[in-house]
Amino acid sequence: MKTVLFVCVHNAGRSQMAEAFVNHLAESEGVAVRGESAGTEGGATLNPQAVEAMAELGISMAGHHPKLLTQDLANRADHIITMGCGVDAESCPARFLVTEDWGLDDPKGQGIEAVRVIRDQIQERVRALLQELRDQ
């Protein structure tokens, strides 16, 4: 089983949605991939608009909570993807980890319409990632 670690600053929105998409889609499509997520600073709670946007697609984020990035999490991952390092360059893990950056907008402080756009971008990228991993 391969592990994909999604990293952002607070681990409250983008990376949590990506983790949930990977785990939901990999299970339903029979792909041996597991998603995890973490933040370089960690947040207090999940972004409520992210939770709502995922629930609209029938994907629950119950039990999810922001987690701090640790070396152990990074070491376990086969792939590490940052969600948009332009948001807070000082907190970007790309300085010390080999990553792919998806360059997504931060949903923090945005309304549900903007979060839906970000959610859909994440879903599209996760589907492409799962296809790539399936073909390896």
C-alpha positions in Angstrom: 0.0 0.0 0.0 1.3 3.4 -1.0 0.9 6.4 1.3 0.4 10.0 0.0 0.9 12.8 2.5 -0.8 16.1 1.8 0.8 19.1 3.6 -0.4 22.7 4.1 0.1 25.2 6.8 -2.8 24.6 9.2 -4.1 21.2 8.0 -7.6 22.5 8.3 -8.9 22.7 4.7 -7.1 21.7 1.4 -4.9 18.9 2.8 -7.8 17.5 4.8 -10.0 17.5 1.7 -7.3 15.8 -0.3 -6.8 13.1 2.4 -10.5 12.4 2.5 -10.8 12.2 -1.3 -7.8 9.8 -1.6 -9.2 7.5 1.1 -12.8 7.6 -0.3 -11.9 7.2 -4.0 -9.1 4.6 -3.4 -11.5 2.4 -1.4 -14.3 2.7 -3.9 -12.0 2.1 -6.9 -9.9 -0.6 -5.3 -6.6 1.3 -5.4 -4.0 0.4 -2.8 -3.3 3.9 -1.7 -3.9 5.6 1.7 -4.1 9.4 2.2 -2.7 11.2 5.2 -2.4 15.0 5.9 -0.6 17.3 8.2 0.3 21.0 8.7 3.5 22.8 9.2 1.9 24.8 12.0 -1.3 22.9 12.6 -4.7 24.5 13.2 -7.2 24.4 16.0 -10.1 23.0 14.0 -11.2 22.0 10.5 -12.4 24.7 8.2 -16.2 24.4 8.4 -16.7 25.3 4.8 -14.3 22.5 3.8 -16.3 20.0 5.9 -19.6 21.3 4.3 -18.2 21.2 0.8 -17.1 17.6 1.2 -20.4 16.6 2.9 -22.2 17.9 -0.3 -20.4 15.0 -2.1 -21.3 12.5 0.5 -17.7 12.4 2.0 -17.7 12.7 5.8 -14.7 14.3 7.5 -15.9 13.1 10.9 -12.9 12.1 13.0 -10.6 14.4 11.1 -8.6 16.9 13.0 -5.6 19.1 12.2 -2.3 17.4 12.8 1.2 18.7 12.9 3.7 17.5 10.3 6.3 15.2 11.9 9.4 13.5 10.5 7.7 10.2 11.1 4.8 11.1 8.9 7.1 12.3 6.2 9.3 9.2 6.4 6.2 6.9 6.0 5.0 8.7 2.9 5.7 7.4 -0.7 4.6 10.8 -2.0 4.4 14.2 -0.3 2.3 16.9 -1.9 2.0 20.4 -0.7 -1.2 22.2 -1.4 0.0 25.7 -2.2 3.2 27.0 -0.8 2.6 30.6 -2.0 0.1 31.0 0.8 2.8 31.2 3.6 6.3 30.7 2.2 7.9 30.7 5.6 5.8 27.7 6.7 6.2 25.8 3.4 7.6 22.3 3.8 9.1 22.4 0.3 12.2 24.0 1.9 13.1 20.7 3.5 11.1 18.0 1.8 11.0 16.8 -1.8 7.4 17.6 -2.8 5.1 18.3 -5.5 3.1 21.5 -5.0 -0.4 21.8 -6.3 -0.6 25.6 -6.0 -4.2 25.7 -4.7 -5.8 28.7 -3.1 -6.3 28.6 0.7 -10.0 28.2 1.7 -9.4 30.0 5.0 -11.8 32.8 5.3 -13.5 32.1 2.0 -17.2 31.5 1.4 -18.7 28.1 0.4 -18.7 28.9 -3.3 -15.0 29.5 -3.4 -14.4 26.4 -1.2 -16.4 24.3 -3.7 -14.1 25.4 -6.5 -11.0 24.5 -4.5 -12.7 21.2 -3.5 -13.4 20.4 -7.2 -9.8 21.2 -8.1 -8.5 18.8 -5.4 -10.9 16.1 -6.5 -9.7 16.4 -10.1 -6.0 16.2 -9.0 -6.6 13.3 -6.7 -8.3 11.3 -9.4 -5.3 11.9 -11.7 -2.9 10.9 -8.9 -4.8 7.7 -8.2 -4.7 6.8 -12.0 -1.0 7.5 -12.0 -0.4 5.3 -9.0 -2.7 2.6 -10.4 -0.6 2.5 -13.6 2.8 2.2 -11.7 
